[in-house]
Amino acid sequence: MKTDAIRKTILLIEDDRNTRNGVAKLLRHKYEIVIAEDGARGINVLQRNNFDLVLTDIQMPGANGMDVLAECTKKNPAIPCVLITAYGSIETAVDAIKAGAYDFISKPIDVSKLEVTIERALESKELKEENTSLKKQIDEKHGVKNIIGSSPKMMEILETVKQVAPAKATILILGESGTGKELIAKAIHNLSGRKGAFIPVHCAALPSALLESELFGHERGAFTGASEQRKGRFELADGGTIFLDEIGEIDQLVQVKLLRILETKTFERVGGAVLTKTDARIVAATNKNLVTLVKEGKFREDLFFRLNVLSIELPPLRERKEDIPLLVKNFIDFYSKENMKKIEGISEDAMNVISNYDWPGNIRELRNCIERMVVLCREKVLQTSNIPQNITEKIILGSSLNKAASTGELNIENNEKSLIIQALDETNGNRTMAAEKLGISRRTLHRKLNEYGLK
């Protein structure tokens, strides 16, 4: 038998006595109901107590439902606020949704709709709380504050990071570009207990001659422009961790020197003959298949075996799509603050489009996409119209290919055209709704209509 201690508590604010009593009687079988007879009293109660949900009328003398919503958002944005609106106040209710309300119910109140709305609102609140709690647990458990994800694959990787971090062995991180290899490397360093610094080196960004000097340092006069002795990254990382990103890009000469460091913990500066010791732990990463490079003679087999003592493979974003909502929320929060904007979330349609995209650039591409959307958004919620055109076009093209494959008709143009016609039929010619249904912007739809002569 459930106890009252686990029942959700709802604050009901309604100035009409009949409505107030009716709604309270309806909900009391399942929830704890606290009643306030007007907006001012409701705000006062809200300020002094915690609630799982606020149910408030919009039109009330004095403080109205919008005032209650503002106070609710100020106290705790996670508390869902559902508005009760009379006929003729729909426009106000829509404004309230944009301002952060969860949903609205029109009078006369549909009992079944009210119950379903409240259940969904409470489920949404619980999900947000679970995600926040899970992220906190991950941070505390693994010592990683910037790695976002609760999918089974990411949880397994974080467990591996925790296990291998204290070891001294070299680690090789594998994964496509943009999957977060450097973040994993930093997490390994943070959990390793090593006192030295974390020193990243992006090997692909440096030409061979410069990379050698950057890694091992050089003596004065070693080459033109070397006016003084300079320490390399391995010396700077002594006692810490050196992260060699895109290790597959280094040439044979640097590979030989790396092999020597792995075997003897010593190296010579460019232009020098004195052996220098280093206790830098090597964490390397690549988006290339090193086994293939070894077979092609482009990467030393002995170096590969030395680097691949422990390996961690990061999945592409398309293989952990359940993490996309968490990543999107994090990026929205970050870029909203950075750009001094008040973006409160993303529409369901826009999230569906983003979740259905394969993200070949992985987390980096998603982050750049959300940053662009936040900067260009003129509302408080990101919409499908804010999604970059190249992404929405790939979504509709993918739908066309799927349809072509299922029907055996591989004429992409005809299938794309039929998808557009179908969307327009289903929305009775409403182009805005059709664009939303297709997951593309209205501007893109207009261009497609012109291309296919559907004007």
HELIX and SHEET records of a PDB file:
HELIX    1   1 ASP A    4  ILE A    6  5                                   3    
HELIX    2   2 ARG A   17  LEU A   27  1                                  11    
HELIX    3   3 GLY A   39  ARG A   48  1                                  10    
HELIX    4   4 GLY A   65  LYS A   75  1                                  11    
HELIX    5   5 ILE A   90  LYS A   98  1                                   9    
HELIX    6   6 VAL A  111  HIS A  142  1                                  32    
HELIX    7   7 PRO A  152  VAL A  164  1                                  13    
HELIX    8   8 LYS A  181  SER A  192  1                                  12    
HELIX    9   9 CYS A  203  ALA A  205  5                                   3    
HELIX   10  10 SER A  208  PHE A  216  1                                   9    
HELIX   11  11 ARG A  233  LEU A  236  1                                   4    
HELIX   12  12 ILE A  247  GLU A  249  5                                   3    
HELIX   13  13 GLN A  252  THR A  264  1                                  13    
HELIX   14  14 LEU A  290  LYS A  295  1                                   6    
HELIX   15  15 GLU A  301  LEU A  307  1                                   7    
HELIX   16  16 LEU A  317  GLU A  319  5                                   3    
HELIX   17  17 LYS A  321  ASP A  323  5                                   3    
HELIX   18  18 ILE A  324  GLU A  338  1                                  15    
HELIX   19  19 GLU A  348  ASN A  356  1                                   9    
HELIX   20  20 ASN A  362  LEU A  376  1                                  15    
HELIX   21  21 THR A  384  ASN A  386  5                                   3    
HELIX   22  22 GLN A  389  THR A  407  1                                  19    
HELIX   23  23 ILE A  412  GLU A  426  1                                  15    
HELIX   24  24 ARG A  431  LEU A  438  1                                   8    
HELIX   25  25 ARG A  442  GLU A  451  1                                  10    
SHEET    1   A 5 GLU A  32  ALA A  36  0                                        
SHEET    2   A 5 THR A   9  ILE A  13  1                                        
SHEET    3   A 5 LEU A  53  ASP A  57  1                                        
SHEET    4   A 5 CYS A  81  THR A  85  1                                        
SHEET    5   A 5 ASP A 103  SER A 106  1                                        
SHEET    1   B 5 PHE A 198  HIS A 202  0                                        
SHEET    2   B 5 THR A 241  ASP A 245  1                                        
SHEET    3   B 5 ARG A 281  THR A 286  1                                        
SHEET    4   B 5 ILE A 171  LEU A 174  1                                        
SHEET    5   B 5 LEU A 310  GLU A 313  1                                        
SHEET    1   C 2 THR A 266  GLU A 268  0                                        
SHEET    2   C 2 LEU A 275  LYS A 277 -1                                        
SHEET    1   D 2 GLY A 345  ILE A 346  0                                        
SHEET    2   D 2 VAL A 381  LEU A 382  1                                        
END                                                                             
